[in-house]
Amino acid sequence: MASHITRYDKMPIPPIEAHTQWFDAGAVRFGVEYRLLTEAIAAAAEVEAARGGDRADPASFDDRGVSIHVVGNDEQGSFEYLRFDCFQEDPHYHYVSWRERTNEMLHLDAVAEGDPLAWALERLRTRLREMLARAGAAHIAARVDPRAVEVVLPRVAEAAYRARGQHAAAAAAARSQAG
């Protein structure tokens, strides 16, 4: 397996509904959430690697940033199939296969790819169907209306950049008060 992929047999930590703004686009909906991933949060979610059952080191979790959740709706319910974690230290994205009960996390090279948030929004605009199919949701991908996605993406982008900006401003204010 490629070194930029981490495979888990646990589903990703679900979005915190109270912190997530949702945008409907037909067969899919997008959730924008500012996430903190700390030792305590990871331990509470029992993050566990699939290969060999090795438990991930919760001390390695201390990151934050905007997450964009991609949820598909079908007769079975609503399931998150893609997640873009545009984190400060380790930007990455997830392919979540509910059929196989796997969660693959692919690390981004922010030097090569640029701003992880801009990269994620561009993938939603240009590669959403292919990425949904890769996540095992070809049945959702087939129903995606590109026009509906194109209409809602500016609102998703606005919410994502606003969330990132608000948290950056709050962190700067906290640092200035502490120092």
LUMDOKE-648062 format. One record per residue (C-alpha): residue in one letter; x, y, z. Coordinates in steps of 0.001 Angstrom, whole numbers, padded with zeros to 6 digits, always signed. Layout:
<pakes>
AXYZ/...
</pakes>
This chain:
<pakes>
M+000000+000000+000000/A+001261+003482-000795/S+002880+005316+002111/H+000537+008279+001761/I-002474+006072+002589/T-003471+005031+006095/R-006183+002384+006279/Y-008517+002093+009263/D-011198-000461+010086/K-013065+002170+012105/M-015317+004721+010533/P-014157+008325+010903/I-015159+010388+013914/P-018613+011715+012966/P-019194+015423+012499/I-020438+017374+015484/E-023865+018439+014250/A-023948+021631+016321/H-020677+022731+014679/T-021572+021710+011109/Q-023330+023785+008482/W-025029+021619+005836/F-025660+022354+002161/D-027969+020148+000066/A-027114+019371-003549/G-029543+016616-004531/A-028029+013159-004099/V-025282+014602-001877/R-024963+017162+000830/F-021880+018932+002052/G-021104+019675+005672/V-018626+022356+006691/E-017165+022006+010173/Y-014153+023445+011949/R-012616+020417+013683/L-010183+019960+016501/L-008407+016623+016672/T-006664+016220+020011/E-005353+013333+022054/A-008530+013257+024155/I-010869+013362+021156/A-008943+010615+019340/A-008831+008430+022461/A-012560+008891+023019/A-013206+007804+019441/E-010940+004767+019910/V-008957+005431+016743/E-007578+002067+015671/A-005558+001101+012616/A-006864-001768+010519/R-003571-003417+009666/G-002638-005769+012487/G-005098-004135+014844/D-002415-001730+016061/R-003888+001137+017985/A-002944+004516+016589/D-000862+006652+018928/P-003308+009237+020325/A-000363+011463+021265/S+000162+012039+017528/F-003195+013837+017286/D-003029+017578+017742/D-004400+019319+014698/R-007212+021569+013583/G-008855+022941+010489/V-011880+022942+008252/S-013471+019612+007384/I-015796+019185+004444/H-018042+016150+004786/V-019655+014623+001694/V-022754+012631+002563/G-024719+010565+000073/N-028419+009918+000483/D-030119+006742-000702/E-032796+004281+000389/Q-030451+002923+003087/G-030022+006351+004685/S-027338+009020+004784/F-023676+008004+004858/E-020466+010005+004735/Y-018386+008732+001812/L-015761+011477+001515/R-014177+013837+003990/F-011613+016515+003347/D-009717+017448+006523/C-007976+020693+005585/F-005876+020630+008727/Q-002935+022877+009563/E-000360+020166+010280/D-001541+017090+008376/P-004049+017894+005647/H-005676+014749+004303/Y-008875+013295+002918/H-010851+010117+003497/Y-012542+007545+001296/V-015157+005892+003520/S-016583+002571+002336/W-019600+001566+004396/R-019996-001681+002439/E-016439-002779+003263/R-016362-000966+006642/T-013072+000703+005749/N-011786+004225+005997/E-008772+005177+003908/M-006970+008404+004778/L-004773+009898+002074/H-002241+012515+003102/L-001802+015695+001071/D+001492+017346+000276/A+000557+020983+000915/V+003799+022123-000722/A+002884+020428-003996/E-000900+020820-003808/G-001095+024310-002277/D-003829+025399+000110/P-005624+022210+001206/L-008986+023976+001375/A-008704+025355-002160/W-007550+021896-003319/A-010541+020191-001660/L-013045+022621-003151/E-011552+022079-006611/R-011858+018275-006184/L-015529+018709-005264/R-016039+020791-008379/T-014118+018563-010810/R-013773+015021-009388/L-016755+014417-007082/R-018316+011584-009079/E-015021+009750-009522/M-014138+010110-005863/L-017561+008875-004738/A-017171+005832-006995/R-013692+005202-005537/A-015276+005284-002056/G-017713+002536-003049/A-020637+004869-003694/A-021020+004521-007473/H-024787+004408-006934/I-024603+007896-005386/A-022133+009162-008000/A-024524+008176-010792/R-027200+010427-009277/V-025017+013498-008702/D-026303+016502-010619/P-023244+018622-011510/R-025441+021720-011861/A-026779+021323-008313/V-023226+020909-007028/E-022023+023959-008979/V-024855+026063-007508/V-024105+025127-003892/L-020281+025113-003973/P-019866+028901-003640/R-021849+028750-000377/V-019768+025775+000802/A-016570+027697-000010/E-017803+030819+001760/A-018694+028858+004904/A-015358+027010+004856/Y-013209+030117+004448/R-015272+031961+007057/A-014828+029098+009568/R-011092+029016+008955/G-010809+032783+009304/Q-012861+032949+012487/H-010773+030287+014181/A-007500+031845+013031/A-008606+035215+014440/A-009678+033616+017728/A-006351+031772+018033/A-004391+034973+017349/A-006410+036842+019979/A-005807+034086+022517/R-002051+034150+021813/S-001893+037923+022218/Q-003734+037762+025560/A-001473+034983+026820/G+001741+036743+025810/
</pakes>
